[in-house]
Amino acid sequence: MLATPAAVPPAPRVVTTGGNYFPSKSIQSPSPQTAHIDWLGFTVTLSDTQHLDWLVQALRRFIPRLVLTPTGKGWYGYKVCHTITHADLPKSDLGLIAHGGESQRGTATIQLNAQTCAMITDWVGLKLWCEQNAKKITRVDLAHDDMTGQVLNIERGLQWLRDGLFSKNGARQGPTAVKGRLIDDLDSGDGKTLYVGQRGSGKLLRIYEKGKQLGDVTSPWVRAEVELKDKGRIIPWDVLVSPANYLSDCYPCLNYLSAVQQKIKTISKSVKITLDSAVHHLRQMGGMLINVMMQQHGGDAFAVVNDLKREGIPKRLSSYAAHLPRYFDGGLNENS
């Protein structure tokens, strides 16, 4: 009796750009982007010569003043985990590096969050380094921002879903139709979020009211963000230098992306909204106390500030800690 042949697992899909991207040209002169990278996760293989210190030194080419802070615990099967921080801002959180553990086969994972990605200016150099030294991309988030909400908004996203424009084949119902889920703030000002797809499939889209999420209840700022993982797919390193091309090909309805934007603008806007929101809450919580203290100190504002101030950065601003010095001195602004 012949044995039944084992099932052959399907070959992983390669994330594409829809045929509108030429790697050789973009490496020489990458075009202005309509999207940016908001999260990057990748792995490298460590060895006796390419160890953790080697990895940190290499990453400092792209993330200056990077230091590691041990967490004292592991991370998703890795035995040792370090938080990435900025040398001048020890409480900043820029991501993590984890390594060790038999099941990980000598690899290390690097997870860079949105604030860290905003600090990277040499994406071409990082791509070339990764192609030579890294193993694969495990996760990348590609984001597009509409600061006015006129083209991209929740209502339009819902219409795209109803019209089947998130499905490659245009399916509105049935097993091939893309499913969506709306988190409605019921006009509270907290912001709505439309989820398209499932995280378990390795491809998830979020369309959400970013400005409201940060605390500005009147902000029209809306973001579309696709989270891609390496589950059943290969994510090319070219995504680092041309994220807009890959984002636009994720769903038919995103092919319209054409407006030029730069990450520096979204970080500046995030800092401003978050800081304004924090000041508003401080005024609501302690404004009258400050008024009384001003009377107590005879109008001496310096004395009041000295009585109230504490070292450190508020939690809601800690993720932007590395960008605050440039924001305060005018080097980070919406028109830069």
C-alpha positions as CSV (number, residue, x, y, z in Angstrom):
1,M,0.0,0.0,0.0
2,L,1.4,3.4,-1.0
3,A,1.9,6.0,1.7
4,T,-0.1,9.1,1.3
5,P,2.3,12.0,0.5
6,A,2.6,14.7,3.1
7,A,0.8,17.9,2.4
8,V,3.1,20.6,1.0
9,P,2.6,23.9,2.9
10,P,1.8,26.8,0.6
11,A,4.7,29.1,-0.4
12,P,4.8,32.4,1.5
13,R,3.4,35.3,-0.4
14,V,5.7,38.2,-1.2
15,V,4.4,41.6,-0.4
16,T,4.3,43.6,-3.6
17,T,4.0,47.2,-4.7
18,G,1.6,46.8,-7.6
19,G,4.3,47.1,-10.2
20,N,4.9,50.8,-9.6
21,Y,8.2,50.6,-7.8
22,F,11.8,50.2,-9.2
23,P,14.3,49.3,-6.4
24,S,17.4,50.5,-8.3
25,K,16.0,53.9,-8.9
26,S,14.6,54.5,-5.4
27,I,18.0,53.6,-3.7
28,Q,19.7,56.3,-5.7
29,S,17.0,58.9,-5.2
30,P,14.0,57.9,-3.1
31,S,11.0,60.0,-4.0
32,P,8.9,61.9,-1.5
33,Q,6.6,59.6,0.4
34,T,2.8,59.6,1.0
35,A,3.4,57.2,3.8
36,H,5.9,56.5,6.6
37,I,7.1,53.6,8.7
38,D,5.5,53.7,12.1
39,W,6.9,50.4,13.5
40,L,9.7,48.1,12.4
41,G,10.5,44.7,13.7
42,F,13.3,42.5,12.3
43,T,15.7,39.7,13.3
44,V,19.4,39.2,13.1
45,T,21.5,36.1,13.8
46,L,24.1,36.7,16.5
47,S,27.5,34.9,16.6
48,D,30.9,35.1,18.4
49,T,31.9,38.0,16.2
50,Q,28.5,39.5,15.6
51,H,27.3,39.8,19.2
52,L,25.0,42.1,21.1
53,D,27.6,44.9,21.3
54,W,28.2,44.7,17.6
55,L,24.5,45.0,17.0
56,V,24.2,48.1,19.3
57,Q,27.1,49.8,17.6
58,A,25.6,49.1,14.2
59,L,22.2,50.5,15.1
60,R,23.8,53.7,16.5
61,R,24.6,54.6,12.9
62,F,20.9,55.1,12.4
63,I,19.7,55.8,16.0
64,P,22.2,58.1,17.7
65,R,22.7,57.9,21.5
66,L,21.0,54.5,21.7
67,V,21.5,52.6,24.9
68,L,20.1,49.4,26.3
69,T,18.4,49.0,29.7
70,P,17.8,45.4,30.9
71,T,14.2,44.6,31.8
72,G,15.1,41.5,33.9
73,K,12.7,39.3,31.9
74,G,12.3,37.7,28.5
75,W,10.0,38.5,25.6
76,Y,8.0,36.0,23.5
77,G,10.4,33.1,23.8
78,Y,13.6,35.2,24.0
79,K,15.4,34.8,27.3
80,V,16.7,38.3,27.7
81,C,15.0,41.6,26.9
82,H,16.4,45.1,26.9
83,T,14.5,48.4,26.5
84,I,16.0,50.8,23.9
85,T,16.4,54.2,25.4
86,H,18.2,57.5,24.6
87,A,21.4,58.2,26.4
88,D,20.3,61.7,27.4
89,L,16.7,60.6,28.3
90,P,17.0,57.4,30.4
91,K,13.2,57.1,30.8
92,S,12.5,57.3,27.1
93,D,11.0,54.2,25.4
94,L,12.2,53.6,21.9
95,G,11.5,49.9,21.5
96,L,13.4,46.8,22.6
97,I,16.0,44.2,21.7
98,A,15.6,40.6,22.9
99,H,17.9,37.6,22.5
100,G,18.8,34.2,24.0
101,G,16.8,31.1,24.4
102,E,17.2,27.7,22.7
103,S,14.1,28.0,20.5
104,Q,15.3,31.2,19.0
105,R,18.4,29.6,17.4
106,G,20.9,32.4,18.1
107,T,18.7,35.2,16.8
108,A,17.9,38.6,18.2
109,T,14.8,40.6,17.6
110,I,14.8,44.4,17.2
111,Q,11.5,46.2,17.7
112,L,11.5,50.0,16.9
113,N,8.4,52.0,17.8
114,A,7.0,55.0,16.1
115,Q,9.2,57.6,17.9
116,T,12.3,55.7,17.0
117,C,11.3,55.3,13.3
118,A,10.8,59.1,13.3
119,M,14.4,59.6,14.4
120,I,15.8,57.6,11.5
121,T,16.9,59.7,8.5
122,D,19.0,57.2,6.6
123,W,16.5,54.6,5.5
124,V,18.6,53.8,2.4
125,G,21.6,53.0,4.6
126,L,19.5,51.0,7.1
127,K,18.0,49.0,4.2
128,L,21.5,48.2,2.8
129,W,22.8,47.2,6.2
130,C,19.8,44.9,6.9
131,E,20.2,43.2,3.5
132,Q,23.8,42.4,4.4
133,N,23.3,41.6,8.1
134,A,19.7,40.9,9.1
135,K,17.6,37.9,8.6
136,K,14.0,39.1,7.9
137,I,11.4,41.7,8.7
138,T,8.9,40.3,11.2
139,R,6.6,43.3,11.4
140,V,6.3,46.7,9.7
141,D,3.5,49.3,10.2
142,L,2.9,51.6,7.2
143,A,0.9,54.8,7.9
144,H,-0.6,57.6,5.9
145,D,-1.9,60.8,7.5
146,D,-4.7,63.1,6.3
147,M,-4.4,66.1,8.5
148,T,-7.7,67.6,7.3
149,G,-9.7,64.4,7.2
150,Q,-11.2,65.5,3.9
151,V,-10.1,62.5,1.8
152,L,-9.5,59.9,4.5
153,N,-12.1,59.6,7.2
154,I,-14.2,57.0,9.1
155,E,-17.3,57.5,6.9
156,R,-15.3,57.0,3.7
157,G,-13.7,53.9,5.2
158,L,-17.1,52.4,6.0
159,Q,-18.2,53.1,2.4
160,W,-15.1,51.4,1.0
161,L,-16.0,48.4,3.2
162,R,-19.6,48.3,1.9
163,D,-18.4,48.6,-1.7
164,G,-15.9,45.8,-1.3
165,L,-12.9,48.0,-2.0
166,F,-10.7,46.4,0.6
167,S,-10.9,43.1,-1.3
168,K,-8.6,42.4,-4.2
169,N,-11.5,40.8,-6.1
170,G,-14.1,43.4,-5.0
171,A,-16.1,40.8,-2.9
172,R,-18.7,42.4,-0.6
173,Q,-19.9,39.1,1.0
174,G,-18.7,35.5,1.3
175,P,-15.4,33.9,2.4
176,T,-13.2,36.2,0.3
177,A,-14.8,39.5,1.5
178,V,-12.7,41.4,3.9
179,K,-14.4,41.9,7.3
180,G,-14.4,45.1,9.3
181,R,-15.2,46.3,12.8
182,L,-16.0,49.8,14.0
183,I,-15.2,51.1,17.5
184,D,-17.5,54.0,17.9
185,D,-16.9,56.8,20.4
186,L,-20.5,57.8,20.2
187,D,-19.3,61.4,19.5
188,S,-17.6,61.6,22.9
189,G,-14.5,63.1,21.3
190,D,-12.3,60.1,22.1
191,G,-12.1,59.2,18.4
192,K,-13.5,56.4,16.3
193,T,-11.5,53.4,14.9
194,L,-12.3,51.2,11.9
195,Y,-10.5,47.8,11.9
196,V,-10.3,46.0,8.6
197,G,-9.0,42.4,8.5
198,Q,-7.7,40.3,11.3
199,R,-4.4,40.4,13.2
200,G,-4.2,36.6,13.1
201,S,-3.8,36.7,9.3
202,G,-0.7,39.0,9.6
203,K,-2.4,41.9,7.8
204,L,-4.5,44.4,9.7
205,L,-5.7,47.9,8.7
206,R,-6.7,50.6,11.2
207,I,-8.3,53.9,10.1
208,Y,-8.6,56.0,13.2
209,E,-9.1,59.6,14.3
210,K,-5.5,60.3,15.4
211,G,-5.9,63.8,16.6
212,K,-8.8,62.9,18.9
213,Q,-6.9,59.9,20.2
214,L,-4.1,62.3,21.3
215,G,-6.6,64.5,23.1
216,D,-7.8,67.2,20.7
217,V,-11.6,66.6,20.4
218,T,-11.8,69.0,17.5
219,S,-9.0,67.6,15.4
220,P,-9.8,66.4,11.9
221,W,-6.5,64.4,11.7
222,V,-7.2,60.8,10.5
223,R,-4.6,58.0,10.0
224,A,-4.6,54.8,7.9
225,E,-2.2,52.3,9.3
226,V,-1.5,48.8,7.9
227,E,0.3,46.3,10.2
228,L,2.1,43.6,8.2
229,K,3.6,40.6,9.9
230,D,5.7,37.8,8.3
231,K,2.9,35.2,8.9
232,G,2.7,33.4,5.5
233,R,4.3,36.3,3.7
234,I,7.8,37.7,2.9
235,I,8.2,41.4,3.5
236,P,10.9,42.8,1.2
237,W,13.6,45.1,2.6
238,D,12.6,47.6,-0.2
239,V,9.6,48.6,2.0
240,L,12.1,50.7,4.1
241,V,12.8,53.1,1.2
242,S,9.4,53.1,-0.4
243,P,6.6,52.5,2.2
244,A,4.0,54.4,0.2
245,N,4.2,52.0,-2.8
246,Y,3.6,49.0,-0.5
247,L,0.9,50.7,1.5
248,S,-1.0,51.7,-1.6
249,D,-1.0,48.2,-2.9
250,C,-2.4,46.6,0.3
251,Y,-6.0,47.5,-0.6
252,P,-7.5,48.8,-3.9
253,C,-9.1,51.8,-2.1
254,L,-5.6,53.1,-1.0
255,N,-4.3,53.4,-4.6
256,Y,-5.2,57.1,-4.5
257,L,-2.3,58.0,-2.2
258,S,-0.4,60.8,-3.8
259,A,0.0,63.8,-1.4
260,V,3.6,64.5,-0.2
261,Q,4.1,64.2,3.6
262,Q,7.0,63.9,5.9
263,K,7.2,62.1,9.2
264,I,8.6,65.2,10.9
265,K,5.2,66.9,10.5
266,T,3.2,64.1,12.2
267,I,5.6,64.0,15.1
268,S,5.4,67.7,15.6
269,K,1.6,67.6,15.5
270,S,1.6,64.7,18.0
271,V,3.8,66.6,20.4
272,K,1.7,69.8,20.1
273,I,-1.7,68.1,20.6
274,T,-0.4,65.9,23.5
275,L,1.2,68.9,25.2
276,D,-1.8,71.1,24.8
277,S,-4.1,68.3,26.1
278,A,-1.8,67.9,29.2
279,V,-1.8,71.6,29.9
280,H,-5.6,71.6,29.6
281,H,-6.0,68.8,32.1
282,L,-3.5,70.5,34.5
283,R,-5.5,73.7,34.3
284,Q,-8.7,71.8,35.1
285,M,-7.2,69.8,38.0
286,G,-4.9,72.4,39.5
287,G,-5.6,75.8,38.0
288,M,-7.5,77.2,41.0
289,L,-4.8,75.9,43.4
290,I,-2.1,77.7,41.4
291,N,-4.3,80.9,41.6
292,V,-4.4,80.6,45.4
293,M,-0.6,79.9,45.6
294,M,0.1,83.0,43.5
295,Q,-1.7,85.0,46.1
296,Q,0.2,83.2,48.9
297,H,3.5,84.0,47.3
298,G,2.6,87.6,46.4
299,G,2.5,87.0,42.7
300,D,5.9,85.4,42.6
301,A,5.5,82.8,39.8
302,F,9.0,81.4,40.2
303,A,8.2,80.5,43.8
304,V,4.9,78.8,42.8
305,V,6.7,76.8,40.1
306,N,9.5,75.7,42.5
307,D,6.8,74.4,44.9
308,L,5.0,72.5,42.3
309,K,7.5,71.1,39.8
310,R,8.9,67.6,39.8
311,E,11.7,65.9,37.9
312,G,10.9,63.8,34.9
313,I,8.4,63.9,32.0
314,P,4.7,63.1,32.3
315,K,3.7,59.6,31.1
316,R,1.6,60.9,28.2
317,L,4.7,62.8,26.9
318,S,7.3,60.1,27.6
319,S,7.1,58.5,24.2
320,Y,8.0,61.8,22.6
321,A,10.9,62.5,25.1
322,A,13.6,62.2,22.5
323,H,11.9,64.9,20.3
324,L,11.0,67.4,23.0
325,P,14.4,69.4,22.9
326,R,14.0,70.0,19.1
327,Y,10.4,70.9,19.5
328,F,11.1,73.5,22.3
329,D,14.0,75.1,20.4
330,G,12.0,75.4,17.2
331,G,13.8,72.7,15.3
332,L,10.7,70.6,15.1
333,N,7.8,72.3,13.5
334,E,4.9,71.6,11.2
335,N,6.5,73.5,8.3
336,S,9.9,72.0,8.5
